[in-house]
Amino acid sequence: MIRIYLSRLLGERRVTQKDLSKKTGIRIATINEYYNELSDRINLEHMDKICEVLGCELTDLIGREKR
């Protein structure tokens, strides 16, 4: 199962979804879908922007967990 760890990263960095939306230019609704792991598709440009703003690697943001 592919997991999106955005909620954990935002909590660790004390960044709100709204702040991340403003800093990345990604719609808050899209950020919320990633945050709640409701998205079944990811935009690589979005992932790149999020990693840049949060100062993380892609592997910190998404990962695969065994079922």
MARBANU-507961 format. One record per residue (C-alpha): residue in one letter; x, y, z. Coordinates in nm, 3 decimals, padded with zeros to 5 digits, always signed. Layout:
[rec 'A', [X, Y, Z]],
...
//
This chain:
[rec 'M', [+00.000, +00.000, +00.000]],
[rec 'I', [+00.133, +00.344, -00.093]],
[rec 'R', [+00.117, +00.593, +00.195]],
[rec 'I', [+00.142, +00.971, +00.196]],
[rec 'Y', [+00.307, +01.098, +00.515]],
[rec 'L', [+00.207, +01.462, +00.475]],
[rec 'S', [+00.011, +01.478, +00.800]],
[rec 'R', [+00.312, +01.356, +00.997]],
[rec 'L', [+00.553, +01.594, +00.822]],
[rec 'L', [+00.328, +01.896, +00.874]],
[rec 'G', [+00.286, +01.807, +01.241]],
[rec 'E', [+00.660, +01.766, +01.294]],
[rec 'R', [+00.732, +02.098, +01.126]],
[rec 'R', [+00.428, +02.276, +01.276]],
[rec 'V', [+00.307, +02.387, +00.934]],
[rec 'T', [-00.065, +02.412, +00.858]],
[rec 'Q', [-00.228, +02.290, +00.540]],
[rec 'K', [-00.318, +02.651, +00.463]],
[rec 'D', [+00.045, +02.765, +00.502]],
[rec 'L', [+00.166, +02.483, +00.279]],
[rec 'S', [-00.095, +02.574, +00.019]],
[rec 'K', [+00.022, +02.937, +00.017]],
[rec 'K', [+00.391, +02.845, -00.003]],
[rec 'T', [+00.348, +02.588, -00.280]],
[rec 'G', [+00.063, +02.736, -00.482]],
[rec 'I', [-00.121, +02.403, -00.457]],
[rec 'R', [-00.496, +02.429, -00.393]],
[rec 'I', [-00.585, +02.371, -00.030]],
[rec 'A', [-00.837, +02.105, -00.136]],
[rec 'T', [-00.556, +01.910, -00.302]],
[rec 'I', [-00.331, +01.950, +00.004]],
[rec 'N', [-00.620, +01.820, +00.216]],
[rec 'E', [-00.660, +01.514, -00.007]],
[rec 'Y', [-00.289, +01.434, +00.029]],
[rec 'Y', [-00.303, +01.506, +00.404]],
[rec 'N', [-00.593, +01.265, +00.459]],
[rec 'E', [-00.459, +01.011, +00.207]],
[rec 'L', [-00.776, +01.037, -00.001]],
[rec 'S', [-00.601, +01.092, -00.333]],
[rec 'D', [-00.558, +00.791, -00.560]],
[rec 'R', [-00.322, +00.984, -00.788]],
[rec 'I', [-00.033, +01.211, -00.709]],
[rec 'N', [+00.110, +01.493, -00.913]],
[rec 'L', [+00.489, +01.473, -00.924]],
[rec 'E', [+00.519, +01.849, -00.957]],
[rec 'H', [+00.315, +01.885, -00.639]],
[rec 'M', [+00.537, +01.635, -00.458]],
[rec 'D', [+00.845, +01.828, -00.570]],
[rec 'K', [+00.703, +02.160, -00.445]],
[rec 'I', [+00.601, +02.008, -00.112]],
[rec 'C', [+00.946, +01.853, -00.064]],
[rec 'E', [+01.111, +02.185, -00.148]],
[rec 'V', [+00.899, +02.381, +00.100]],
[rec 'L', [+00.927, +02.122, +00.379]],
[rec 'G', [+01.296, +02.053, +00.317]],
[rec 'C', [+01.245, +01.680, +00.283]],
[rec 'E', [+01.311, +01.401, +00.037]],
[rec 'L', [+01.038, +01.227, -00.163]],
[rec 'T', [+01.095, +00.913, +00.044]],
[rec 'D', [+01.004, +01.116, +00.356]],
[rec 'L', [+00.675, +01.216, +00.192]],
[rec 'I', [+00.557, +00.894, +00.031]],
[rec 'G', [+00.636, +00.530, +00.090]],
[rec 'R', [+00.519, +00.177, +00.039]],
[rec 'E', [+00.405, -00.033, +00.331]],
[rec 'K', [+00.354, -00.404, +00.312]],
[rec 'R', [+00.001, -00.528, +00.367]],
//
